[in-house]
Amino acid sequence: MEFLDKLFIPSSASTLALLKYLLMIALVIYSVYLGVLLTSSLLSLIYKFIYVRKKDGKYLKISKDYIDLITPSKTTAFGLGLVPFFSIILIYLQIIQKAESDIIFYFFISFILFIPAVILLYLFKHTIIEKSNGETTYQKAGGFSNWLYGIAGFILLMVSARLFTADVTMSADFPKWSEGLYLTELMLNIQTILHIVQFVTISIVISALAYIVKYFYWDKPEESEITEDMVYSRNINEWLALIFGFIQPLLLVIDFLTIPEETMRTGEFIYGGLSLFSLLIMLHMTYAAIRWKKLGSIYFSFSLYLIIISFAFLILKEQSAFALSSGEQTLQLTSDYNKFEETVREREGKAKPKIDGGEIYKTKCMACHRFDQKLVGPPHKLVMLKYLNNKEGMVKFILNPVKVDPAYPAMPDQGLTPDEAQAVVDYMYKEYGDKLK
């Protein structure tokens, strides 16, 4: 993986913060695309198999509709799949490059598997043909090879998705990935198994709702054009959305119970709660759309957006834990960049900009703290006494805060550079040092 190391670029604290936001966006885009591609191809294979057994054309039509759902053109795979996935690899490389972890290696293997999987699924898509008269058929020439495209593509995509979700999960657990990861540990870890189940089931909900919205509302057929076969396909997807939707709250609760204590932080509970809230509204609207068909158009559309939002919050929950687990690497990278910047500044004869620690303290710290009073956070007098002989430790805590005292909420990340955090600590001991006795 040395060629990937060459892509590493020294980054400042603000650049690393921006990269983490871009990582969240790329993860949401790719995860939704991957999930829908995986589950729609699975459902397409299932209905093609039913068609072969029963010789009923409606099953082949459903099979084609599923595979067409997320493969309208080759540019879709490029724009929603390859570009976001490669961006994810590059951003993880920038953030955890110095940790010498196997995470990047497994991401790269997942990426390599993803490419042939997509090609094979597009080949499978073209084995099912819709004639000009509306009749759906499939290429009998090639026989088993036509099936092979779909089966092999799905298997490769499933392995790629399994590695991808496991990698994202383990990246949030620093004690594990910092020590190195074996493939068996990556695949058999309880949390990674739970997350792939969560990923697949929520993707089925998204695919089912997307099927209804696309074929019954976006491509809205006239009442006279709606056949019994179309009603059947709609009913199937309504119940898929509802049944697998009802599984999600249970999986979310189990997920919270399996979070390692050392990686817990307030953000995980906030994003998890928002995901659950979005999910419950989605279930309510889906049930209402099923019961009152006239409301279906708008309710199913809102349900689709809400389940994607719920999925996005799950990803943000995971990234909240990753922000904590990658804190040491971020500090190291920022420190290296500051040294590099200082060297360049000295070479050019420029003076180091002065940082006003007092101003930062008054605008950021005093919103939640006072020197000798309990506010949102603990009195700074107690904190300063704790770090009296370990000011470097206080700087590290400010840069990478974690929950310490159960009597107070976790301190949010203030987004300071190491120099700014040091200036704040220096100001606090200069201003209040005499009052500690």
C-alpha positions as CSV (number, residue, x, y, z in Angstrom):
1,M,0.0,0.0,0.0
2,E,3.0,2.3,-0.4
3,F,1.5,4.0,-3.4
4,L,-1.4,5.1,-1.3
5,D,1.0,6.6,1.3
6,K,2.4,8.8,-1.5
7,L,-1.1,10.4,-1.7
8,F,-0.8,11.7,1.9
9,I,-0.6,15.5,2.2
10,P,0.3,17.4,5.4
11,S,-2.9,19.0,6.8
12,S,-3.7,21.8,9.3
13,A,-6.3,21.4,12.0
14,S,-8.9,23.3,10.0
15,T,-8.2,21.2,6.9
16,L,-8.6,18.0,8.9
17,A,-11.9,19.3,10.4
18,L,-13.1,20.0,6.8
19,L,-12.0,16.6,5.7
20,K,-14.1,15.0,8.4
21,Y,-17.2,16.9,7.2
22,L,-16.5,15.8,3.6
23,L,-16.1,12.2,4.9
24,M,-19.6,12.3,6.4
25,I,-21.1,13.5,3.1
26,A,-19.2,10.9,1.0
27,L,-20.2,8.1,3.5
28,V,-23.9,9.1,3.3
29,I,-23.9,9.2,-0.6
30,Y,-21.9,5.9,-1.0
31,S,-23.7,4.0,1.8
32,V,-27.2,4.8,0.4
33,Y,-26.1,3.9,-3.1
34,L,-24.3,0.7,-2.0
35,G,-27.3,-0.4,0.1
36,V,-29.9,0.1,-2.6
37,L,-27.6,-1.5,-5.2
38,L,-27.1,-4.5,-3.0
39,T,-30.7,-5.1,-1.9
40,S,-32.3,-4.3,-5.3
41,S,-29.9,-6.7,-7.1
42,L,-30.8,-9.4,-4.4
43,L,-34.6,-8.8,-4.9
44,S,-34.1,-8.8,-8.7
45,L,-32.3,-12.2,-8.5
46,I,-35.0,-13.6,-6.2
47,Y,-37.9,-12.6,-8.6
48,K,-36.0,-13.8,-11.6
49,F,-35.6,-17.2,-9.9
50,I,-39.4,-17.2,-9.1
51,Y,-40.1,-16.4,-12.8
52,V,-38.0,-19.4,-13.9
53,R,-40.0,-21.6,-11.6
54,K,-43.5,-20.3,-12.2
55,K,-43.2,-18.9,-15.8
56,D,-45.3,-15.9,-14.8
57,G,-44.2,-12.7,-16.6
58,K,-45.1,-10.4,-13.7
59,Y,-42.2,-11.8,-11.7
60,L,-39.7,-11.0,-14.5
61,K,-41.1,-7.5,-14.8
62,I,-40.6,-7.0,-11.0
63,S,-37.0,-8.4,-11.4
64,K,-36.3,-5.9,-14.1
65,D,-37.8,-3.0,-12.2
66,Y,-35.6,-3.8,-9.2
67,I,-32.3,-3.9,-11.1
68,D,-33.3,-0.8,-13.0
69,L,-33.9,1.1,-9.8
70,I,-30.3,2.1,-9.1
71,T,-28.7,1.3,-12.5
72,P,-30.3,3.8,-14.9
73,S,-26.9,4.5,-16.5
74,K,-23.2,3.8,-16.2
75,T,-22.6,7.3,-14.9
76,T,-24.7,6.5,-11.8
77,A,-22.2,3.9,-10.7
78,F,-19.3,6.4,-11.3
79,G,-20.9,9.4,-9.6
80,L,-22.6,7.7,-6.7
81,G,-20.3,4.8,-6.3
82,L,-16.7,5.0,-7.5
83,V,-16.1,8.7,-6.8
84,P,-17.5,8.8,-3.2
85,F,-15.8,5.5,-2.3
86,F,-12.4,6.5,-3.5
87,S,-12.8,9.9,-1.7
88,I,-13.6,8.0,1.5
89,I,-10.4,6.0,1.2
90,L,-8.3,9.2,0.5
91,I,-9.8,11.0,3.5
92,Y,-9.3,8.1,5.9
93,L,-5.7,7.9,4.6
94,Q,-5.2,11.6,5.4
95,I,-6.6,11.2,9.0
96,I,-5.2,7.9,10.2
97,Q,-2.1,7.5,8.0
98,K,0.3,7.7,10.9
99,A,-1.5,5.0,12.9
100,E,-0.2,2.2,10.7
101,S,-3.6,0.5,10.7
102,D,-4.9,-2.1,8.4
103,I,-8.1,-0.2,7.9
104,I,-7.0,1.5,4.7
105,F,-5.9,-1.9,3.3
106,Y,-9.4,-3.4,3.9
107,F,-11.1,-0.3,2.4
108,F,-8.9,-0.8,-0.7
109,I,-9.8,-4.5,-1.0
110,S,-13.5,-3.5,-0.7
111,F,-13.0,-1.0,-3.5
112,I,-11.3,-3.5,-5.7
113,L,-14.2,-6.0,-5.2
114,F,-16.8,-3.2,-5.8
115,I,-15.6,-2.5,-9.4
116,P,-16.2,-6.0,-10.9
117,A,-19.4,-6.4,-8.9
118,V,-20.9,-3.3,-10.5
119,I,-19.8,-4.4,-14.0
120,L,-21.3,-7.9,-13.5
121,L,-24.6,-6.4,-12.2
122,Y,-24.8,-4.1,-15.3
123,L,-24.3,-7.2,-17.5
124,F,-27.0,-9.0,-15.5
125,K,-29.3,-6.0,-16.0
126,H,-29.0,-6.3,-19.8
127,T,-30.1,-10.0,-19.7
128,I,-33.6,-8.8,-18.9
129,I,-35.2,-7.0,-21.9
130,E,-38.4,-5.1,-22.2
131,K,-39.8,-5.2,-25.7
132,S,-41.5,-2.3,-27.5
133,N,-44.9,-3.8,-26.8
134,G,-44.3,-3.7,-23.0
135,E,-43.6,-7.5,-22.7
136,T,-40.6,-8.4,-20.5
137,T,-38.3,-11.3,-21.5
138,Y,-34.8,-12.4,-20.8
139,Q,-31.9,-13.7,-23.0
140,K,-32.0,-17.4,-23.0
141,A,-28.8,-17.5,-25.0
142,G,-25.9,-18.0,-22.7
143,G,-28.3,-19.7,-20.2
144,F,-26.2,-20.2,-17.0
145,S,-23.8,-17.4,-17.8
146,N,-26.7,-14.9,-17.6
147,W,-27.4,-16.1,-14.1
148,L,-23.7,-16.1,-13.3
149,Y,-23.5,-12.4,-14.0
150,G,-26.1,-11.6,-11.4
151,I,-25.0,-14.2,-8.8
152,A,-21.3,-13.4,-9.0
153,G,-22.0,-9.7,-9.0
154,F,-24.2,-9.9,-5.9
155,I,-21.7,-12.1,-4.0
156,L,-18.8,-9.8,-4.8
157,L,-20.9,-6.8,-3.8
158,M,-21.9,-8.5,-0.6
159,V,-18.3,-9.2,0.4
160,S,-17.4,-5.6,-0.5
161,A,-20.2,-4.2,1.6
162,R,-19.3,-6.5,4.5
163,L,-15.7,-5.3,4.5
164,F,-16.8,-1.7,4.0
165,T,-19.3,-1.7,6.9
166,A,-16.9,-3.6,9.2
167,D,-14.1,-1.1,8.4
168,V,-16.3,1.9,9.1
169,T,-17.4,0.3,12.4
170,M,-13.9,-0.7,13.6
171,S,-12.5,2.8,12.7
172,A,-14.6,4.1,15.6
173,D,-13.0,1.7,18.0
174,F,-9.4,3.0,18.5
175,P,-8.1,0.2,20.9
176,K,-8.9,-2.4,18.2
177,W,-7.6,-0.7,14.9
178,S,-4.6,0.9,16.5
179,E,-3.3,-2.6,17.4
180,G,-3.9,-4.1,14.0
181,L,-6.8,-6.0,12.6
182,Y,-7.0,-9.6,11.5
183,L,-9.7,-10.4,8.8
184,T,-11.4,-12.9,11.1
185,E,-11.6,-10.3,13.9
186,L,-13.0,-7.8,11.5
187,M,-15.7,-10.0,10.1
188,L,-16.7,-11.9,13.3
189,N,-16.8,-8.9,15.7
190,I,-20.3,-8.6,17.2
191,Q,-20.7,-4.9,16.4
192,T,-19.6,-5.4,12.7
193,I,-22.1,-8.3,12.4
194,L,-24.9,-6.1,13.9
195,H,-24.0,-3.2,11.6
196,I,-24.2,-5.3,8.4
197,V,-27.6,-6.6,9.5
198,Q,-28.6,-3.0,10.2
199,F,-27.2,-1.9,6.9
200,V,-29.0,-4.5,4.8
201,T,-32.4,-4.3,6.5
202,I,-32.5,-0.5,6.3
203,S,-31.4,-0.7,2.7
204,I,-34.3,-3.0,2.0
205,V,-36.6,-0.3,3.4
206,I,-35.0,2.4,1.2
207,S,-35.2,0.1,-1.9
208,A,-38.9,-0.8,-1.3
209,L,-39.9,2.8,-0.8
210,A,-37.8,4.0,-3.8
211,Y,-39.6,1.3,-5.9
212,I,-43.0,2.6,-4.9
213,V,-42.1,6.3,-5.4
214,K,-40.4,5.8,-8.7
215,Y,-42.8,3.4,-10.5
216,F,-46.1,4.7,-9.0
217,Y,-45.5,8.4,-8.5
218,W,-42.5,9.7,-10.4
219,D,-43.5,7.6,-13.5
220,K,-47.1,8.0,-12.5
221,P,-49.3,5.6,-14.6
222,E,-52.9,6.4,-15.4
223,E,-55.5,4.6,-13.4
224,S,-56.5,2.6,-16.5
225,E,-52.8,1.5,-16.9
226,I,-52.5,0.0,-13.4
227,T,-52.7,-3.8,-13.8
228,E,-53.2,-6.5,-11.1
229,D,-49.5,-7.3,-11.5
230,M,-48.6,-3.6,-10.7
231,V,-50.9,-3.7,-7.6
232,Y,-49.1,-7.0,-6.5
233,S,-45.7,-5.4,-6.8
234,R,-46.8,-2.3,-4.9
235,N,-48.3,-4.4,-2.1
236,I,-45.1,-6.5,-1.8
237,N,-42.9,-3.3,-1.5
238,E,-45.3,-1.7,1.0
239,W,-45.0,-4.6,3.4
240,L,-41.3,-5.0,2.8
241,A,-40.9,-1.3,3.9
242,L,-43.1,-1.8,6.9
243,I,-41.8,-5.1,8.2
244,F,-38.1,-4.3,7.8
245,G,-38.8,-0.8,9.1
246,F,-40.2,-2.2,12.3
247,I,-36.9,-4.1,12.9
248,Q,-34.8,-0.9,12.9
249,P,-35.7,0.5,16.4
250,L,-34.8,-2.9,17.9
251,L,-31.4,-3.0,16.0
252,L,-30.7,0.6,17.1
253,V,-31.3,-0.3,20.8
254,I,-29.0,-3.3,20.5
255,D,-26.4,-1.1,18.8
256,F,-26.4,1.3,21.7
257,L,-26.0,-1.6,24.2
258,T,-22.9,-2.9,22.3
259,I,-21.0,0.4,22.0
260,P,-17.6,0.1,23.7
261,E,-17.7,2.3,26.8
262,E,-14.4,4.0,25.9
263,T,-15.8,5.3,22.6
264,M,-19.1,6.6,24.0
265,R,-19.8,10.3,23.6
266,T,-22.8,12.7,23.6
267,G,-22.8,12.9,19.8
268,E,-23.6,9.2,19.5
269,F,-26.7,9.5,21.6
270,I,-27.9,12.7,19.9
271,Y,-27.5,11.3,16.4
272,G,-28.9,7.9,17.5
273,G,-31.9,9.7,19.0
274,L,-32.5,11.7,15.8
275,S,-32.2,8.5,13.7
276,L,-34.8,6.8,15.9
277,F,-37.1,9.9,15.8
278,S,-36.9,10.0,11.9
279,L,-37.5,6.3,11.8
280,L,-40.7,6.4,13.9
281,I,-42.2,9.2,11.8
282,M,-41.3,7.2,8.7
283,L,-43.1,4.1,10.0
284,H,-46.2,6.2,10.9
285,M,-46.3,7.8,7.4
286,T,-45.7,4.5,5.7
287,Y,-48.6,2.9,7.6
288,A,-50.8,5.8,6.8
289,A,-49.9,5.7,3.1
290,I,-50.8,1.9,3.0
291,R,-54.1,2.4,4.8
292,W,-55.2,5.6,3.0
293,K,-54.2,5.1,-0.6
294,K,-55.1,8.7,-1.6
295,L,-52.4,10.0,0.7
296,G,-49.9,7.5,-0.8
297,S,-48.2,9.9,-3.2
298,I,-46.9,12.5,-0.7
299,Y,-46.7,10.1,2.3
300,F,-44.5,7.5,0.5
301,S,-42.2,10.3,-0.8
302,F,-41.8,11.7,2.7
303,S,-41.2,8.2,4.1
304,L,-38.4,7.7,1.5
305,Y,-36.7,11.0,2.5
306,L,-37.1,10.2,6.2
307,I,-35.5,6.7,6.0
308,I,-32.6,8.2,4.1
309,I,-32.3,10.9,6.8
310,S,-32.5,8.2,9.5
311,F,-29.7,6.3,7.7
312,A,-27.6,9.5,7.5
313,F,-27.9,10.1,11.2
314,L,-26.7,6.5,11.9
315,I,-23.6,7.3,9.8
316,L,-23.1,10.6,11.7
317,K,-23.4,8.6,14.9
318,E,-20.6,6.3,13.8
319,Q,-18.5,9.3,12.7
320,S,-19.0,11.0,16.1
321,A,-17.2,7.9,17.6
322,F,-14.5,8.0,14.9
323,A,-13.8,11.7,15.7
324,L,-13.0,10.5,19.3
325,S,-11.0,7.5,18.3
326,S,-8.9,9.4,15.7
327,G,-8.2,12.3,18.2
328,E,-4.6,11.3,18.9
329,Q,-3.8,11.0,15.2
330,T,-5.4,14.4,14.5
331,L,-3.3,16.0,17.2
332,Q,-0.1,14.4,15.8
333,L,-0.9,15.4,12.3
334,T,-1.7,19.0,13.4
335,S,1.5,19.1,15.4
336,D,3.6,17.9,12.4
337,Y,1.9,20.5,10.2
338,N,2.6,23.3,12.7
339,K,6.2,22.3,12.8
340,F,6.3,22.3,9.0
341,E,4.6,25.7,8.8
342,E,7.0,27.1,11.4
343,T,10.0,25.9,9.4
344,V,8.7,27.5,6.3
345,R,7.9,30.7,8.1
346,E,11.4,30.9,9.6
347,R,12.9,30.2,6.2
348,E,11.0,33.1,4.8
349,G,11.8,35.3,7.7
350,K,8.2,35.8,8.9
351,A,7.2,36.3,12.5
352,K,4.9,33.8,14.2
353,P,1.4,35.3,14.6
354,K,0.5,36.1,18.2
355,I,-2.4,34.2,19.7
356,D,-4.6,35.9,22.3
357,G,-5.4,33.1,24.8
358,G,-7.5,35.5,26.9
359,E,-9.8,36.3,24.0
360,I,-10.3,32.7,23.2
361,Y,-11.0,31.8,26.8
362,K,-13.6,34.6,27.2
363,T,-15.4,33.7,23.9
364,K,-15.4,29.9,24.2
365,C,-14.7,28.7,27.7
366,M,-16.7,31.2,29.7
367,A,-20.0,30.1,28.0
368,C,-19.9,26.9,30.2
369,H,-17.4,27.6,32.9
370,R,-16.5,30.0,35.8
371,F,-13.4,29.9,37.9
372,D,-15.1,29.1,41.2
373,Q,-18.7,28.4,40.3
374,K,-20.5,25.3,39.0
375,L,-22.1,26.1,35.6
376,V,-22.7,23.8,32.7
377,G,-19.2,22.4,33.3
378,P,-17.2,22.1,36.5
379,P,-15.5,25.1,38.1
380,H,-12.1,25.8,36.4
381,K,-10.5,25.9,39.8
382,L,-10.9,22.1,40.2
383,V,-9.8,21.5,36.7
384,M,-6.6,23.6,37.1
385,L,-5.7,21.9,40.4
386,K,-6.0,18.5,38.6
387,Y,-3.6,19.6,35.9
388,L,-1.4,21.8,38.0
389,N,1.7,19.6,37.3
390,N,0.5,18.3,33.9
391,K,-0.4,21.3,31.8
392,E,0.4,19.4,28.6
393,G,-2.3,16.9,29.6
394,M,-4.8,19.8,29.9
395,V,-3.9,21.0,26.4
396,K,-4.5,17.5,25.1
397,F,-7.9,17.3,26.8
398,I,-9.0,20.6,25.3
399,L,-8.0,19.4,21.9
400,N,-9.6,16.0,22.3
401,P,-12.3,16.2,25.1
402,V,-13.9,13.0,26.5
403,K,-16.5,12.6,29.2
404,V,-14.8,12.3,32.6
405,D,-17.2,13.3,35.4
406,P,-20.7,11.7,35.2
407,A,-22.1,14.8,37.0
408,Y,-21.4,17.0,33.9
409,P,-22.1,16.6,30.2
410,A,-19.1,15.8,27.9
411,M,-17.3,18.9,26.7
412,P,-17.8,19.5,23.0
413,D,-14.8,19.8,20.7
414,Q,-13.9,23.5,20.5
415,G,-12.0,23.2,17.2
416,L,-8.8,24.8,18.5
417,T,-5.3,24.3,17.2
418,P,-2.6,23.1,19.5
419,D,-1.1,26.6,19.7
420,E,-4.5,28.1,20.6
421,A,-5.2,25.4,23.3
422,Q,-1.7,26.1,24.8
423,A,-2.4,29.8,24.8
424,V,-5.7,29.3,26.6
425,V,-3.9,27.1,29.3
426,D,-1.1,29.7,29.7
427,Y,-3.7,32.4,30.1
428,M,-5.7,30.5,32.7
429,Y,-2.7,29.8,34.9
430,K,-1.4,33.3,34.5
431,E,-4.8,34.9,35.3
432,Y,-6.0,32.5,38.1
433,G,-2.8,30.8,39.2
434,D,-2.5,32.9,42.4
435,K,-6.1,31.9,43.4
436,L,-5.4,28.2,43.4
437,K,-3.8,28.3,46.9
